[in-house]
Every structure is written in structure tokens, then in C-alpha cells.
């Protein structure tokens, strides 16, 4: 197990970098489910304004 790859610049394990995508997807799905439950119950869903 001592042969885990690390990133050249930050020296962190690449497994952490690769896990960021599925973890972010899971958080997005939880938020979408929360919003759908609120809509189903008739509660106003707050929208965040995006500024560019």
C-alpha cells in the first residue's frame, strides 16, 4: 500500500483528487432531492443569484 500516487505540486494522494467528483455529485443530488421535496410540499424554493 505504500505505492499510492501523489500529486506533483501539492503532494496529496491522487485518490482524494479523484474522489472529489463523486462526492460533489452526491452533494448535488442531496440538494436536488431537498428542493424537490420542498416543491412537492408547496414551499417556495430559494434561488441564489449568480453574478458574473
CHARMM-style PDB file with segment names, atoms N, HN, CA, C and O in Angstrom:
ATOM      1  N   UNK     1       0.810  -1.196   0.000  1.00  0.00      PROA
ATOM      2  CA  UNK     1       0.000   0.000   0.000  1.00  0.00      PROA
ATOM      3  C   UNK     1       0.851   1.257   0.000  1.00  0.00      PROA
ATOM      4  O   UNK     1       0.301   2.356  -0.074  1.00  0.00      PROA
ATOM      5  N   UNK     2       2.130   1.145   0.078  1.00  0.00      PROA
ATOM      6  HN  UNK     2       2.577   0.252   0.138  1.00  0.00      PROA
ATOM      7  CA  UNK     2       2.989   2.304   0.131  1.00  0.00      PROA
ATOM      8  C   UNK     2       3.264   2.922  -1.227  1.00  0.00      PROA
ATOM      9  O   UNK     2       4.060   3.856  -1.318  1.00  0.00      PROA
ATOM     10  N   UNK     3       2.630   2.431  -2.288  1.00  0.00      PROA
ATOM     11  HN  UNK     3       1.984   1.672  -2.214  1.00  0.00      PROA
ATOM     12  CA  UNK     3       2.900   2.946  -3.634  1.00  0.00      PROA
ATOM     13  C   UNK     3       1.797   3.863  -4.128  1.00  0.00      PROA
ATOM     14  O   UNK     3       1.607   3.989  -5.337  1.00  0.00      PROA
ATOM     15  N   UNK     4       1.058   4.513  -3.223  1.00  0.00      PROA
ATOM     16  HN  UNK     4       1.213   4.411  -2.240  1.00  0.00      PROA
ATOM     17  CA  UNK     4      -0.022   5.402  -3.633  1.00  0.00      PROA
ATOM     18  C   UNK     4       0.561   6.629  -4.340  1.00  0.00      PROA
ATOM     19  O   UNK     4       1.527   7.232  -3.871  1.00  0.00      PROA
ATOM     20  N   UNK     5      -0.040   6.982  -5.468  1.00  0.00      PROA
ATOM     21  HN  UNK     5      -0.824   6.492  -5.849  1.00  0.00      PROA
ATOM     22  CA  UNK     5       0.445   8.139  -6.223  1.00  0.00      PROA
ATOM     23  C   UNK     5       0.060   9.428  -5.515  1.00  0.00      PROA
ATOM     24  O   UNK     5      -0.996   9.524  -4.889  1.00  0.00      PROA
ATOM     25  N   UNK     6       0.934  10.410  -5.626  1.00  0.00      PROA
ATOM     26  HN  UNK     6       1.792  10.332  -6.134  1.00  0.00      PROA
ATOM     27  CA  UNK     6       0.649  11.729  -5.077  1.00  0.00      PROA
ATOM     28  C   UNK     6       0.772  12.757  -6.191  1.00  0.00      PROA
ATOM     29  O   UNK     6       1.459  12.542  -7.190  1.00  0.00      PROA
ATOM     30  N   UNK     7       0.091  13.876  -5.995  1.00  0.00      PROA
ATOM     31  HN  UNK     7      -0.467  14.051  -5.183  1.00  0.00      PROA
ATOM     32  CA  UNK     7       0.179  14.940  -6.987  1.00  0.00      PROA
ATOM     33  C   UNK     7       1.554  15.599  -6.901  1.00  0.00      PROA
ATOM     34  O   UNK     7       2.091  15.759  -5.805  1.00  0.00      PROA
ATOM     35  N   UNK     8       2.124  15.979  -8.032  1.00  0.00      PROA
ATOM     36  HN  UNK     8       1.688  15.849  -8.922  1.00  0.00      PROA
ATOM     37  CA  UNK     8       3.473  16.547  -8.017  1.00  0.00      PROA
ATOM     38  C   UNK     8       3.565  17.891  -7.287  1.00  0.00      PROA
ATOM     39  O   UNK     8       4.558  18.169  -6.615  1.00  0.00      PROA
ATOM     40  N   UNK     9       2.529  18.720  -7.420  1.00  0.00      PROA
ATOM     41  HN  UNK     9       1.722  18.494  -7.967  1.00  0.00      PROA
ATOM     42  CA  UNK     9       2.649  20.063  -6.861  1.00  0.00      PROA
ATOM     43  C   UNK     9       2.245  20.143  -5.395  1.00  0.00      PROA
ATOM     44  O   UNK     9       2.892  20.847  -4.620  1.00  0.00      PROA
ATOM     45  N   UNK    10       1.185  19.434  -4.996  1.00  0.00      PROA
ATOM     46  HN  UNK    10       0.659  18.862  -5.625  1.00  0.00      PROA
ATOM     47  CA  UNK    10       0.702  19.545  -3.623  1.00  0.00      PROA
ATOM     48  C   UNK    10       1.096  18.372  -2.737  1.00  0.00      PROA
ATOM     49  O   UNK    10       0.967  18.446  -1.515  1.00  0.00      PROA
ATOM     50  N   UNK    11       1.569  17.306  -3.335  1.00  0.00      PROA
ATOM     51  HN  UNK    11       1.674  17.245  -4.328  1.00  0.00      PROA
ATOM     52  CA  UNK    11       1.964  16.091  -2.617  1.00  0.00      PROA
ATOM     53  C   UNK    11       0.819  15.497  -1.806  1.00  0.00      PROA
ATOM     54  O   UNK    11       1.036  14.952  -0.723  1.00  0.00      PROA
ATOM     55  N   UNK    12      -0.415  15.604  -2.339  1.00  0.00      PROA
ATOM     56  HN  UNK    12      -0.591  16.047  -3.218  1.00  0.00      PROA
ATOM     57  CA  UNK    12      -1.550  14.940  -1.699  1.00  0.00      PROA
ATOM     58  C   UNK    12      -1.893  13.702  -2.513  1.00  0.00      PROA
ATOM     59  O   UNK    12      -1.620  13.663  -3.713  1.00  0.00      PROA
ATOM     60  N   UNK    13      -2.484  12.692  -1.887  1.00  0.00      PROA
ATOM     61  HN  UNK    13      -2.705  12.724  -0.913  1.00  0.00      PROA
ATOM     62  CA  UNK    13      -2.824  11.483  -2.636  1.00  0.00      PROA
ATOM     63  C   UNK    13      -3.829  11.783  -3.750  1.00  0.00      PROA
ATOM     64  O   UNK    13      -4.783  12.536  -3.555  1.00  0.00      PROA
ATOM     65  N   UNK    14      -3.600  11.187  -4.906  1.00  0.00      PROA
ATOM     66  HN  UNK    14      -2.825  10.576  -5.064  1.00  0.00      PROA
ATOM     67  CA  UNK    14      -4.495  11.408  -6.034  1.00  0.00      PROA
ATOM     68  C   UNK    14      -5.875  10.813  -5.788  1.00  0.00      PROA
ATOM     69  O   UNK    14      -6.842  11.211  -6.437  1.00  0.00      PROA
ATOM     70  N   UNK    15      -5.979   9.878  -4.873  1.00  0.00      PROA
ATOM     71  HN  UNK    15      -5.193   9.554  -4.345  1.00  0.00      PROA
ATOM     72  CA  UNK    15      -7.293   9.319  -4.539  1.00  0.00      PROA
ATOM     73  C   UNK    15      -8.223  10.413  -4.025  1.00  0.00      PROA
ATOM     74  O   UNK    15      -9.420  10.391  -4.311  1.00  0.00      PROA
ATOM     75  N   UNK    16      -7.691  11.362  -3.276  1.00  0.00      PROA
ATOM     76  HN  UNK    16      -6.719  11.380  -3.043  1.00  0.00      PROA
ATOM     77  CA  UNK    16      -8.506  12.472  -2.780  1.00  0.00      PROA
ATOM     78  C   UNK    16      -8.986  13.330  -3.946  1.00  0.00      PROA
ATOM     79  O   UNK    16     -10.139  13.760  -3.975  1.00  0.00      PROA
ATOM     80  N   UNK    17      -8.112  13.573  -4.891  1.00  0.00      PROA
ATOM     81  HN  UNK    17      -7.175  13.224  -4.868  1.00  0.00      PROA
ATOM     82  CA  UNK    17      -8.468  14.377  -6.056  1.00  0.00      PROA
ATOM     83  C   UNK    17      -9.560  13.677  -6.859  1.00  0.00      PROA
ATOM     84  O   UNK    17     -10.527  14.312  -7.279  1.00  0.00      PROA
ATOM     85  N   UNK    18      -9.409  12.368  -7.073  1.00  0.00      PROA
ATOM     86  HN  UNK    18      -8.623  11.852  -6.732  1.00  0.00      PROA
ATOM     87  CA  UNK    18     -10.384  11.628  -7.865  1.00  0.00      PROA
ATOM     88  C   UNK    18     -11.709  11.451  -7.135  1.00  0.00      PROA
ATOM     89  O   UNK    18     -12.751  11.350  -7.783  1.00  0.00      PROA
ATOM     90  N   UNK    19     -11.698  11.413  -5.819  1.00  0.00      PROA
ATOM     91  HN  UNK    19     -10.851  11.496  -5.293  1.00  0.00      PROA
ATOM     92  CA  UNK    19     -12.931  11.273  -5.056  1.00  0.00      PROA
ATOM     93  C   UNK    19     -13.747  12.564  -5.014  1.00  0.00      PROA
ATOM     94  O   UNK    19     -14.927  12.533  -4.663  1.00  0.00      PROA
ATOM     95  N   UNK    20     -13.150  13.677  -5.357  1.00  0.00      PROA
ATOM     96  HN  UNK    20     -12.191  13.702  -5.642  1.00  0.00      PROA
ATOM     97  CA  UNK    20     -13.881  14.938  -5.297  1.00  0.00      PROA
ATOM     98  C   UNK    20     -15.051  14.969  -6.272  1.00  0.00      PROA
ATOM     99  O   UNK    20     -16.059  15.619  -5.994  1.00  0.00      PROA
ATOM    100  N   UNK    21     -14.944  14.289  -7.396  1.00  0.00      PROA
ATOM    101  HN  UNK    21     -14.125  13.761  -7.622  1.00  0.00      PROA
ATOM    102  CA  UNK    21     -16.034  14.284  -8.381  1.00  0.00      PROA
ATOM    103  C   UNK    21     -17.254  13.524  -7.855  1.00  0.00      PROA
ATOM    104  O   UNK    21     -18.343  14.099  -7.852  1.00  0.00      PROA
ATOM    105  N   UNK    22     -17.141  12.260  -7.408  1.00  0.00      PROA
ATOM    106  HN  UNK    22     -16.256  11.793  -7.411  1.00  0.00      PROA
ATOM    107  CA  UNK    22     -18.338  11.581  -6.904  1.00  0.00      PROA
ATOM    108  C   UNK    22     -18.905  12.208  -5.628  1.00  0.00      PROA
ATOM    109  O   UNK    22     -20.118  12.186  -5.416  1.00  0.00      PROA
ATOM    110  N   UNK    23     -18.041  12.765  -4.781  1.00  0.00      PROA
ATOM    111  HN  UNK    23     -17.056  12.783  -4.954  1.00  0.00      PROA
ATOM    112  CA  UNK    23     -18.538  13.409  -3.574  1.00  0.00      PROA
ATOM    113  C   UNK    23     -19.330  14.669  -3.940  1.00  0.00      PROA
ATOM    114  O   UNK    23     -20.395  14.917  -3.374  1.00  0.00      PROA
ATOM    115  N   UNK    24     -18.822  15.452  -4.870  1.00  0.00      PROA
ATOM    116  HN  UNK    24     -17.957  15.251  -5.330  1.00  0.00      PROA
ATOM    117  CA  UNK    24     -19.555  16.630  -5.328  1.00  0.00      PROA
ATOM    118  C   UNK    24     -20.877  16.263  -5.978  1.00  0.00      PROA
ATOM    119  O   UNK    24     -21.878  16.955  -5.789  1.00  0.00      PROA
ATOM    120  N   UNK    25     -20.886  15.174  -6.746  1.00  0.00      PROA
ATOM    121  HN  UNK    25     -20.073  14.613  -6.899  1.00  0.00      PROA
ATOM    122  CA  UNK    25     -22.124  14.702  -7.361  1.00  0.00      PROA
ATOM    123  C   UNK    25     -23.125  14.286  -6.297  1.00  0.00      PROA
ATOM    124  O   UNK    25     -24.314  14.581  -6.418  1.00  0.00      PROA
ATOM    125  N   UNK    26     -22.662  13.606  -5.256  1.00  0.00      PROA
ATOM    126  HN  UNK    26     -21.696  13.367  -5.158  1.00  0.00      PROA
ATOM    127  CA  UNK    26     -23.559  13.177  -4.184  1.00  0.00      PROA
ATOM    128  C   UNK    26     -24.168  14.382  -3.468  1.00  0.00      PROA
ATOM    129  O   UNK    26     -25.363  14.382  -3.169  1.00  0.00      PROA
ATOM    130  N   UNK    27     -23.357  15.414  -3.187  1.00  0.00      PROA
ATOM    131  HN  UNK    27     -22.387  15.414  -3.430  1.00  0.00      PROA
ATOM    132  CA  UNK    27     -23.896  16.625  -2.557  1.00  0.00      PROA
ATOM    133  C   UNK    27     -24.923  17.311  -3.450  1.00  0.00      PROA
ATOM    134  O   UNK    27     -25.930  17.823  -2.961  1.00  0.00      PROA
ATOM    135  N   UNK    28     -24.671  17.323  -4.757  1.00  0.00      PROA
ATOM    136  HN  UNK    28     -23.853  16.907  -5.154  1.00  0.00      PROA
ATOM    137  CA  UNK    28     -25.611  17.925  -5.690  1.00  0.00      PROA
ATOM    138  C   UNK    28     -26.930  17.162  -5.687  1.00  0.00      PROA
ATOM    139  O   UNK    28     -27.999  17.772  -5.702  1.00  0.00      PROA
ATOM    140  N   UNK    29     -26.864  15.842  -5.668  1.00  0.00      PROA
ATOM    141  HN  UNK    29     -25.995  15.346  -5.656  1.00  0.00      PROA
ATOM    142  CA  UNK    29     -28.081  15.034  -5.656  1.00  0.00      PROA
ATOM    143  C   UNK    29     -28.883  15.250  -4.375  1.00  0.00      PROA
ATOM    144  O   UNK    29     -30.111  15.314  -4.422  1.00  0.00      PROA
ATOM    145  N   UNK    30     -28.206  15.363  -3.237  1.00  0.00      PROA
ATOM    146  HN  UNK    30     -27.208  15.311  -3.199  1.00  0.00      PROA
ATOM    147  CA  UNK    30     -28.906  15.621  -1.975  1.00  0.00      PROA
ATOM    148  C   UNK    30     -29.631  16.954  -2.049  1.00  0.00      PROA
ATOM    149  O   UNK    30     -30.778  17.066  -1.615  1.00  0.00      PROA
ATOM    150  N   UNK    31     -28.968  17.962  -2.597  1.00  0.00      PROA
ATOM    151  HN  UNK    31     -28.037  17.871  -2.950  1.00  0.00      PROA
ATOM    152  CA  UNK    31     -29.591  19.291  -2.704  1.00  0.00      PROA
ATOM    153  C   UNK    31     -30.781  19.275  -3.654  1.00  0.00      PROA
ATOM    154  O   UNK    31     -31.796  19.916  -3.382  1.00  0.00      PROA
ATOM    155  N   UNK    32     -30.669  18.552  -4.765  1.00  0.00      PROA
ATOM    156  HN  UNK    32     -29.844  18.031  -4.986  1.00  0.00      PROA
ATOM    157  CA  UNK    32     -31.789  18.453  -5.697  1.00  0.00      PROA
ATOM    158  C   UNK    32     -32.977  17.741  -5.068  1.00  0.00      PROA
ATOM    159  O   UNK    32     -34.123  18.136  -5.283  1.00  0.00      PROA
ATOM    160  N   UNK    33     -32.716  16.702  -4.298  1.00  0.00      PROA
ATOM    161  HN  UNK    33     -31.785  16.381  -4.123  1.00  0.00      PROA
ATOM    162  CA  UNK    33     -33.798  15.993  -3.608  1.00  0.00      PROA
ATOM    163  C   UNK    33     -34.466  16.907  -2.587  1.00  0.00      PROA
ATOM    164  O   UNK    33     -35.691  16.902  -2.464  1.00  0.00      PROA
ATOM    165  N   UNK    34     -33.678  17.691  -1.856  1.00  0.00      PROA
ATOM    166  HN  UNK    34     -32.683  17.695  -1.957  1.00  0.00      PROA
ATOM    167  CA  UNK    34     -34.245  18.638  -0.896  1.00  0.00      PROA
ATOM    168  C   UNK    34     -35.163  19.642  -1.592  1.00  0.00      PROA
ATOM    169  O   UNK    34     -36.262  19.918  -1.112  1.00  0.00      PROA
ATOM    170  N   UNK    35     -34.714  20.186  -2.719  1.00  0.00      PROA
ATOM    171  HN  UNK    35     -33.821  19.962  -3.109  1.00  0.00      PROA
ATOM    172  CA  UNK    35     -35.526  21.156  -3.444  1.00  0.00      PROA
ATOM    173  C   UNK    35     -36.800  20.524  -3.984  1.00  0.00      PROA
ATOM    174  O   UNK    35     -37.856  21.157  -3.960  1.00  0.00      PROA
ATOM    175  N   UNK    36     -36.722  19.288  -4.470  1.00  0.00      PROA
ATOM    176  HN  UNK    36     -35.864  18.774  -4.489  1.00  0.00      PROA
ATOM    177  CA  UNK    36     -37.916  18.622  -4.989  1.00  0.00      PROA
ATOM    178  C   UNK    36     -38.913  18.339  -3.882  1.00  0.00      PROA
ATOM    179  O   UNK    36     -40.118  18.442  -4.108  1.00  0.00      PROA
ATOM    180  N   UNK    37     -38.450  17.986  -2.695  1.00  0.00      PROA
ATOM    181  HN  UNK    37     -37.470  17.902  -2.511  1.00  0.00      PROA
ATOM    182  CA  UNK    37     -39.357  17.766  -1.564  1.00  0.00      PROA
ATOM    183  C   UNK    37     -40.047  19.069  -1.190  1.00  0.00      PROA
ATOM    184  O   UNK    37     -41.250  19.081  -0.928  1.00  0.00      PROA
ATOM    185  N   UNK    38     -39.295  20.171  -1.164  1.00  0.00      PROA
ATOM    186  HN  UNK    38     -38.318  20.161  -1.377  1.00  0.00      PROA
ATOM    187  CA  UNK    38     -39.894  21.470  -0.845  1.00  0.00      PROA
ATOM    188  C   UNK    38     -40.943  21.861  -1.887  1.00  0.00      PROA
ATOM    189  O   UNK    38     -42.008  22.366  -1.534  1.00  0.00      PROA
ATOM    190  N   UNK    39     -40.649  21.632  -3.160  1.00  0.00      PROA
ATOM    191  HN  UNK    39     -39.783  21.222  -3.448  1.00  0.00      PROA
ATOM    192  CA  UNK    39     -41.617  21.952  -4.209  1.00  0.00      PROA
ATOM    193  C   UNK    39     -42.859  21.092  -4.085  1.00  0.00      PROA
ATOM    194  O   UNK    39     -43.972  21.579  -4.285  1.00  0.00      PROA
ATOM    195  N   UNK    40     -42.687  19.822  -3.758  1.00  0.00      PROA
ATOM    196  HN  UNK    40     -41.784  19.426  -3.596  1.00  0.00      PROA
ATOM    197  CA  UNK    40     -43.811  18.912  -3.618  1.00  0.00      PROA
ATOM    198  C   UNK    40     -44.713  19.335  -2.463  1.00  0.00      PROA
ATOM    199  O   UNK    40     -45.934  19.206  -2.543  1.00  0.00      PROA
ATOM    200  N   UNK    41     -44.105  19.841  -1.388  1.00  0.00      PROA
ATOM    201  HN  UNK    41     -43.113  19.946  -1.324  1.00  0.00      PROA
ATOM    202  CA  UNK    41     -44.866  20.298  -0.232  1.00  0.00      PROA
ATOM    203  C   UNK    41     -45.468  21.689  -0.457  1.00  0.00      PROA
ATOM    204  O   UNK    41     -46.319  22.125   0.318  1.00  0.00      PROA
ATOM    205  N   UNK    42     -45.040  22.377  -1.496  1.00  0.00      PROA
ATOM    206  HN  UNK    42     -44.349  22.024  -2.126  1.00  0.00      PROA
ATOM    207  CA  UNK    42     -45.579  23.696  -1.784  1.00  0.00      PROA
ATOM    208  C   UNK    42     -44.812  24.830  -1.137  1.00  0.00      PROA
ATOM    209  O   UNK    42     -45.304  25.958  -1.092  1.00  0.00      PROA
ATOM    210  N   UNK    43     -43.632  24.561  -0.642  1.00  0.00      PROA
ATOM    211  HN  UNK    43     -43.232  23.645  -0.679  1.00  0.00      PROA
ATOM    212  CA  UNK    43     -42.799  25.592  -0.022  1.00  0.00      PROA
ATOM    213  C   UNK    43     -41.988  26.274  -1.116  1.00  0.00      PROA
ATOM    214  O   UNK    43     -41.465  25.618  -2.018  1.00  0.00      PROA
ATOM    215  N   UNK    44     -41.889  27.596  -1.026  1.00  0.00      PROA
ATOM    216  HN  UNK    44     -42.314  28.128  -0.294  1.00  0.00      PROA
ATOM    217  CA  UNK    44     -41.115  28.356  -2.010  1.00  0.00      PROA
ATOM    218  C   UNK    44     -39.647  27.966  -1.943  1.00  0.00      PROA
ATOM    219  O   UNK    44     -39.053  27.958  -0.865  1.00  0.00      PROA
ATOM    220  N   UNK    45     -39.061  27.643  -3.088  1.00  0.00      PROA
ATOM    221  HN  UNK    45     -39.543  27.649  -3.963  1.00  0.00      PROA
ATOM    222  CA  UNK    45     -37.649  27.278  -3.155  1.00  0.00      PROA
ATOM    223  C   UNK    45     -36.842  28.537  -3.413  1.00  0.00      PROA
ATOM    224  O   UNK    45     -37.111  29.282  -4.355  1.00  0.00      PROA
ATOM    225  N   UNK    46     -35.837  28.769  -2.553  1.00  0.00      PROA
ATOM    226  HN  UNK    46     -35.618  28.164  -1.787  1.00  0.00      PROA
ATOM    227  CA  UNK    46     -34.995  29.960  -2.695  1.00  0.00      PROA
ATOM    228  C   UNK    46     -34.012  29.756  -3.833  1.00  0.00      PROA
ATOM    229  O   UNK    46     -33.414  28.689  -3.975  1.00  0.00      PROA
ATOM    230  N   UNK    47     -33.856  30.777  -4.627  1.00  0.00      PROA
ATOM    231  HN  UNK    47     -34.341  31.644  -4.512  1.00  0.00      PROA
ATOM    232  CA  UNK    47     -32.887  30.732  -5.716  1.00  0.00      PROA
ATOM    233  C   UNK    47     -31.785  31.726  -5.418  1.00  0.00      PROA
ATOM    234  O   UNK    47     -32.034  32.858  -5.001  1.00  0.00      PROA
ATOM    235  N   UNK    48     -30.563  31.278  -5.643  1.00  0.00      PROA
ATOM    236  HN  UNK    48     -30.361  30.359  -5.982  1.00  0.00      PROA
ATOM    237  CA  UNK    48     -29.440  32.154  -5.439  1.00  0.00      PROA
ATOM    238  C   UNK    48     -29.144  32.897  -6.736  1.00  0.00      PROA
ATOM    239  O   UNK    48     -29.172  32.320  -7.823  1.00  0.00      PROA
ATOM    240  N   UNK    49     -28.860  34.185  -6.598  1.00  0.00      PROA
ATOM    241  HN  UNK    49     -28.837  34.654  -5.715  1.00  0.00      PROA
ATOM    242  CA  UNK    49     -28.496  34.966  -7.790  1.00  0.00      PROA
ATOM    243  C   UNK    49     -27.034  34.728  -8.117  1.00  0.00      PROA
ATOM    244  O   UNK    49     -26.172  34.722  -7.238  1.00  0.00      PROA
ATOM    245  N   UNK    50     -26.782  34.537  -9.375  1.00  0.00      PROA
ATOM    246  HN  UNK    50     -27.483  34.541 -10.088  1.00  0.00      PROA
ATOM    247  CA  UNK    50     -25.399  34.359  -9.807  1.00  0.00      PROA
ATOM    248  C   UNK    50     -24.902  35.664 -10.402  1.00  0.00      PROA
ATOM    249  O   UNK    50     -25.589  36.299 -11.202  1.00  0.00      PROA
ATOM    250  N   UNK    51     -23.717  36.049 -10.009  1.00  0.00      PROA
ATOM    251  HN  UNK    51     -23.159  35.533  -9.359  1.00  0.00      PROA
ATOM    252  CA  UNK    51     -23.126  37.265 -10.550  1.00  0.00      PROA
ATOM    253  C   UNK    51     -21.894  36.871 -11.344  1.00  0.00      PROA
ATOM    254  O   UNK    51     -21.069  36.073 -10.898  1.00  0.00      PROA
ATOM    255  N   UNK    52     -21.794  37.432 -12.494  1.00  0.00      PROA
ATOM    256  HN  UNK    52     -22.464  38.081 -12.856  1.00  0.00      PROA
ATOM    257  CA  UNK    52     -20.646  37.134 -13.357  1.00  0.00      PROA
ATOM    258  C   UNK    52     -19.708  38.304 -13.415  1.00  0.00      PROA
ATOM    259  OT1 UNK    52     -18.682  38.240 -14.094  1.00  0.00      PROA
TER     260      UNK     52
END
